[in-house]
């Protein structure tokens, strides 16, 4: 055999053993399933961590204090002093002069105020904050689902490249066996140099395709590792079983989608928040009642004057009522704008529901079509393999040409690759239906 052929085949098969027999990764698993990849992403994906942190911030903001439902309490104190020359005179007595007279004042106060009533505006603000907290949670779920869809897509892409690598490896072994047989026939004078060169070209072609598939596999693994929150140079092995659910029903998917789809739920919350905003603006038509109270302490001390010191303590309080009679129709403008926003949110909800129904029907049709074509392709694979086995026997007997044998070989590879493509497409359709129906995280 040509030495360059031997070197190329040895290199190719060495790469194959390396790709399928990597050392145990720091993920503490020899083989990572799709479900495990999703669990790792939920825990370590950087975008998901950031999203969850933002949800925590919104949760911290949804308090009765931020809504104005609690009183405000402040404490203050001060000390001041002075040194002056003072002259004073009391009626009927001679005047007195005090040079360098010192005086100081000490005061302290604790005051509280509470908005007793503002047309329930503070209550609606609290409800709005809680709605925004829930809305941020749904937005987070939407972002997390998008990230998980990307993780699943990258996982399936890596699995596709892994299985393509195995298909290419099978092609190399078949082409190598063919090259060896033709080499022996050529030495015995039973094959032409053209036959030998044709077998050598096909072996070279299969080896180059394998090396290219190896590169695509490593790139796909690195893309996946980054989405898993891992280092891209880490070793990882994937389970190549693409399991499918053949029992999804379109009516069930539609029902769950209208109830649980993140986009629809988000549109509903947006409409609810628009209604709360309208109520907050309407509360401005009512009077505001505010309660205030304080406890004060004041002490004055002086080296000059009739009083050496004076000290007072005590409570004070009051109630104030205010009503906006006219502010240039600003209040009415805010109410009218809030009504328009409410109508817009209702239209957005209707659009989201119709768009969701369309997406479910489209993807479900793709799902059924992929499953149907998958069944046909599985039958084609059996036929192609039977045809190849028969062609191999005839080739060994010298009853078919190199070209006919090669075509039978390529036909098997094409059918396997098409079968793999349909499996991945069907799985992606299935996962998309889970996502649309709000079942992606629970299901996976």
Secondary structure, 3 states (H helix, E strand, C coil): CCHHHHHHHHHHHHHHHHHHCCCCCCCCCCCECHHHHHHHHHHHCHHHHHHHHHHHHHHHHCCCCCCCCCCEEEEEEEEEEEEEEEEECCCCCCCEEEEEEEEEEEEEEEEEEEEEECCCHHHHHHHHHHHHHHHHHHHHHHHHHHHHHHHHHHHHHHHHHHHHHHHHHHHHHHHHHHHHHHHHHHHHCCCCHHHHHHHHHHHHHHHHHHHHHHHHHHHHHHHHHHHCCCCCCCCCCECCCCCCCCCCCHHHHHHHHHHHCHHHHHHHHHHHHHHHHHHHHHHHHCCEEEEEEEEEEEEEEECCCCCCEEEEEEEEEEEEEECCCCCCCHHHHHHHHHHHHHHHHHHHHHHHHHHHHHHHHHHHHHHHHHHHHHHHHHHHHHHHHHHHHHHHHHHHCCCCCHHHHHHHHHHHHHHHHHHHHHHHHHHHHHHHHHHHCCCHHHHC
